[in-house]
């Protein structure tokens, strides 16, 4: 039975037992003030564009019950996920750059659409990055330990997140942190070694290919190239 309107605006009882303030404009279910505002959770693993459309849809109009908001959101999601995707460039690095700013693909779709060549190596990625970069190296890392009579030698390059190895920081919470990697101006990938106690090493050395996650390296290089486009041009010495 539909609720009876009272002079204070109440129209009956919500399913939770609280006094209803209105009925769902879609199915007529009585809703209290809390359930008239309750929003369903967004599904996981969707694209940024799909998430935006879902959140706009479930907040529009009303009042609606949670089930109807979920149905409205599902319709918006279906439209977003069925919409055509933008064409991607053929070259694997141009494709990674395009995917970096793509809002219509989920993380899983981006991983699948990256389509890296089976023969691609970390050295190939570093070489292509160096061919394209138009900025001066941004970081220096020590490759030899200091001594009483000698200062350490340094190598210049660009930092990128691509290593599988992690370490535990000294003196802080027992959290695990990924070890960084540096693409040197010579095209080598260098990283700090793990010393006794599983701590961040003081000197850097060549990272073995097996310690590099190729998809992360390509994504990191794409982000570096995107950032370099917004950085000021290098100053002539």
FENZI-V441748 format. One record per residue. N is the residue number from 0. RES is the residue in three letters. NEAR is the number of other ideal C-beta (glycine too) atoms within 8 Angstrom. Layout:
BEGIN
n=N res=RES near=NEAR
n=N res=RES near=NEAR
END
This chain:
BEGIN
n=0 res=UNK near=2
n=1 res=UNK near=7
n=2 res=UNK near=11
n=3 res=UNK near=6
n=4 res=UNK near=6
n=5 res=UNK near=7
n=6 res=UNK near=3
n=7 res=UNK near=4
n=8 res=UNK near=7
n=9 res=UNK near=10
n=10 res=UNK near=13
n=11 res=UNK near=11
n=12 res=UNK near=9
n=13 res=UNK near=12
n=14 res=UNK near=7
n=15 res=UNK near=7
n=16 res=UNK near=5
n=17 res=UNK near=10
n=18 res=UNK near=8
n=19 res=UNK near=14
n=20 res=UNK near=11
n=21 res=UNK near=9
n=22 res=UNK near=13
n=23 res=UNK near=13
n=24 res=UNK near=7
n=25 res=UNK near=9
n=26 res=UNK near=7
n=27 res=UNK near=7
n=28 res=UNK near=10
n=29 res=UNK near=14
n=30 res=UNK near=14
n=31 res=UNK near=12
n=32 res=UNK near=7
n=33 res=UNK near=8
n=34 res=UNK near=13
n=35 res=UNK near=13
n=36 res=UNK near=7
n=37 res=UNK near=8
n=38 res=UNK near=8
n=39 res=UNK near=9
n=40 res=UNK near=4
n=41 res=UNK near=9
n=42 res=UNK near=7
n=43 res=UNK near=4
n=44 res=UNK near=6
n=45 res=UNK near=12
n=46 res=UNK near=13
n=47 res=UNK near=6
n=48 res=UNK near=9
n=49 res=UNK near=13
n=50 res=UNK near=10
n=51 res=UNK near=9
n=52 res=UNK near=12
n=53 res=UNK near=15
n=54 res=UNK near=10
n=55 res=UNK near=9
n=56 res=UNK near=11
n=57 res=UNK near=13
n=58 res=UNK near=6
n=59 res=UNK near=7
n=60 res=UNK near=4
n=61 res=UNK near=7
n=62 res=UNK near=11
n=63 res=UNK near=13
n=64 res=UNK near=13
n=65 res=UNK near=10
n=66 res=UNK near=8
n=67 res=UNK near=12
n=68 res=UNK near=14
n=69 res=UNK near=10
n=70 res=UNK near=9
n=71 res=UNK near=13
n=72 res=UNK near=14
n=73 res=UNK near=8
n=74 res=UNK near=9
n=75 res=UNK near=13
n=76 res=UNK near=13
n=77 res=UNK near=8
n=78 res=UNK near=9
n=79 res=UNK near=14
n=80 res=UNK near=9
n=81 res=UNK near=5
n=82 res=UNK near=7
n=83 res=UNK near=3
n=84 res=UNK near=8
n=85 res=UNK near=7
n=86 res=UNK near=3
n=87 res=UNK near=7
n=88 res=UNK near=7
n=89 res=UNK near=4
n=90 res=UNK near=6
n=91 res=UNK near=11
n=92 res=UNK near=14
n=93 res=UNK near=9
n=94 res=UNK near=14
n=95 res=UNK near=13
n=96 res=UNK near=12
n=97 res=UNK near=11
n=98 res=UNK near=13
n=99 res=UNK near=10
n=100 res=UNK near=7
n=101 res=UNK near=10
n=102 res=UNK near=8
n=103 res=UNK near=10
n=104 res=UNK near=10
n=105 res=UNK near=9
n=106 res=UNK near=6
n=107 res=UNK near=7
n=108 res=UNK near=10
n=109 res=UNK near=11
n=110 res=UNK near=8
n=111 res=UNK near=7
n=112 res=UNK near=11
n=113 res=UNK near=13
n=114 res=UNK near=6
n=115 res=UNK near=9
n=116 res=UNK near=5
n=117 res=UNK near=4
n=118 res=UNK near=4
n=119 res=UNK near=10
n=120 res=UNK near=8
n=121 res=UNK near=11
n=122 res=UNK near=8
n=123 res=UNK near=8
n=124 res=UNK near=14
n=125 res=UNK near=13
n=126 res=UNK near=9
n=127 res=UNK near=10
n=128 res=UNK near=14
n=129 res=UNK near=10
n=130 res=UNK near=6
n=131 res=UNK near=8
n=132 res=UNK near=10
n=133 res=UNK near=6
n=134 res=UNK near=9
n=135 res=UNK near=5
n=136 res=UNK near=9
n=137 res=UNK near=6
n=138 res=UNK near=9
n=139 res=UNK near=7
n=140 res=UNK near=11
n=141 res=UNK near=12
n=142 res=UNK near=11
n=143 res=UNK near=8
n=144 res=UNK near=7
n=145 res=UNK near=7
n=146 res=UNK near=5
n=147 res=UNK near=3
n=148 res=UNK near=3
n=149 res=UNK near=7
n=150 res=UNK near=4
n=151 res=UNK near=10
n=152 res=UNK near=7
n=153 res=UNK near=8
n=154 res=UNK near=13
n=155 res=UNK near=8
n=156 res=UNK near=12
n=157 res=UNK near=11
n=158 res=UNK near=9
n=159 res=UNK near=12
n=160 res=UNK near=9
n=161 res=UNK near=12
n=162 res=UNK near=13
n=163 res=UNK near=6
n=164 res=UNK near=9
n=165 res=UNK near=8
n=166 res=UNK near=11
n=167 res=UNK near=10
n=168 res=UNK near=10
n=169 res=UNK near=7
n=170 res=UNK near=3
n=171 res=UNK near=6
n=172 res=UNK near=4
n=173 res=UNK near=4
n=174 res=UNK near=7
n=175 res=UNK near=6
n=176 res=UNK near=8
n=177 res=UNK near=8
n=178 res=UNK near=12
n=179 res=UNK near=10
n=180 res=UNK near=15
n=181 res=UNK near=15
n=182 res=UNK near=13
n=183 res=UNK near=11
n=184 res=UNK near=8
n=185 res=UNK near=5
n=186 res=UNK near=9
n=187 res=UNK near=8
n=188 res=UNK near=15
n=189 res=UNK near=14
n=190 res=UNK near=14
n=191 res=UNK near=11
n=192 res=UNK near=8
n=193 res=UNK near=10
n=194 res=UNK near=8
n=195 res=UNK near=3
n=196 res=UNK near=5
n=197 res=UNK near=5
n=198 res=UNK near=11
n=199 res=UNK near=10
n=200 res=UNK near=9
n=201 res=UNK near=7
n=202 res=UNK near=11
n=203 res=UNK near=12
n=204 res=UNK near=8
n=205 res=UNK near=6
n=206 res=UNK near=11
n=207 res=UNK near=6
n=208 res=UNK near=7
n=209 res=UNK near=4
n=210 res=UNK near=9
n=211 res=UNK near=15
n=212 res=UNK near=8
n=213 res=UNK near=12
n=214 res=UNK near=9
n=215 res=UNK near=10
n=216 res=UNK near=15
n=217 res=UNK near=15
n=218 res=UNK near=11
n=219 res=UNK near=11
n=220 res=UNK near=16
n=221 res=UNK near=13
n=222 res=UNK near=9
n=223 res=UNK near=12
n=224 res=UNK near=13
n=225 res=UNK near=11
n=226 res=UNK near=8
n=227 res=UNK near=10
n=228 res=UNK near=6
n=229 res=UNK near=5
n=230 res=UNK near=7
n=231 res=UNK near=3
n=232 res=UNK near=6
n=233 res=UNK near=7
n=234 res=UNK near=5
n=235 res=UNK near=3
n=236 res=UNK near=2
END
